[in-house]
Structures are given as C-alpha cells and as structure tokens.
C-alpha cells in the first residue's frame, strides 16, 4: 500500500480504521443515537405544529 493510498484512507474512513486498530473515534458510537433522536424530535415538532381543525382564517367583512 502506497503512502498516498494510506493517506486517502485515513481521510475517508477514520472510524473504520479506528475500529480496525482497536482505537476509539469520538462520535462513532453516539452518532446513530443522535440521528434517531433528531428524527424523533422532528416528528414530535411536526405533530405539535400540525393543524387541528381550528379555523384560523380572518372573517370577511359583511
């Protein structure tokens, strides 16, 4: 493996290389949980802001 290829791998796959070397890459373990929490928060905010059948239109003048 040439140095150039190794350098590209280090830039492209640091998490995979950290696991292969038995090391720790910050965020590698927690990122899936943060992603799930983000989707959960998005769905809750969307549900909280959806219309609930209340007519909010301004009545027209007679």
Buried (B, 14 or more C-beta within 10 A) or exposed (E): EEEEEEEEEEEEEBBEBBEEEEEEBEEBEEEEEEEEEEEEEEEEEEEEEEEEEEEEEEEEEE
